């Protein structure tokens, strides 16, 4: 029997995804019909972007699963009309992009690159930067992205600590968990990278108290989600010198409003939510594999725990 797959995302996404999804579903041996429109009661799976027009899942009476195109699920996880499993995006291309983005911004701080680009004033400051082994980097969140980023940083030689909800063991990474673990993870961190999901439990993970745990002059890199940081507390920490610099890719309101103090702050770099994105070719393979598994009676991969919110 043909499996009906609804692609529910902005129209421009369809242009990007139609071909790779068709190829991956074909390669997976699935007999499918992939479209942007169906009668709801005929749909088996929805490939889904939370900003699509589909917000009420009630009419989708034979739906088996919703396959999110994004890693973050905060805009769909609380949808009470969604009664079937929700998977989030774990995509090799997305992960690799995040590794590269975090690595670039970490190296900017580690090597003091700004000092040489901005400080070209005829003064010969010939102090070499330390080696990575002498730079303490903490990654908050050790999921698909955080664990890969932590391992890549450790692979370059950084002294890496990671923090997650549940205890973990990752080669080359000192792993902490729980609220005591957060204190340990932050207390020596010279560079902190946030790769937590946006849930009620992670809101304001960096606040006045936790920012004060970090050594004076630490730097913050946030490619996770805006609500992970108490903005007023970060601005105060930047103004007092507790935090030396912040690179922020994500914000409570996006696009970041023109009048927001982050734009003009000399110690903040704003990037427009570009740290990494789902790549159509690799993401399509993940989606096709998940549909193949579900049709074959195997458990879906990357299922969201609705009670935890990620
Ligand atoms: P993930 O695999 O779900 O991992 C989330 C990690 O956060 C896990 O290690 C989890 O701990 C930890 N965590 C969750 N709640 C926690 C809590 N209350 N206390 C401590 N740790 C907690 O997610 P991911 O795929 O790595 O993605 C992380 C986030 O990156 C996404 O949710 C999204 O918001 C963001 N993102 C941003 C971009 C961008 O372009 N800026 C792109 C993609 C994703 P456990 O391991 O114990 O479960």
Boltz pocket constraint, residues with backbone or C-beta under 6 A from the ligand:
constraints:
  - pocket:
      binder: B
      contacts: [[A, 71], [A, 72], [A, 73], [A, 89], [A, 90], [A, 94], [A, 140], [A, 141], [A, 142], [A, 143], [A, 144], [A, 145], [A, 146], [A, 147], [A, 163], [A, 164], [A, 165], [A, 166], [A, 167], [A, 178], [A, 194], [A, 195], [A, 196], [A, 197], [A, 198], [A, 199], [A, 201], [A, 202], [A, 222], [A, 223], [A, 224], [A, 225], [A, 249], [A, 250], [A, 273], [A, 274], [A, 275], [A, 276], [A, 277], [A, 310]]
      max_distance: 6.0
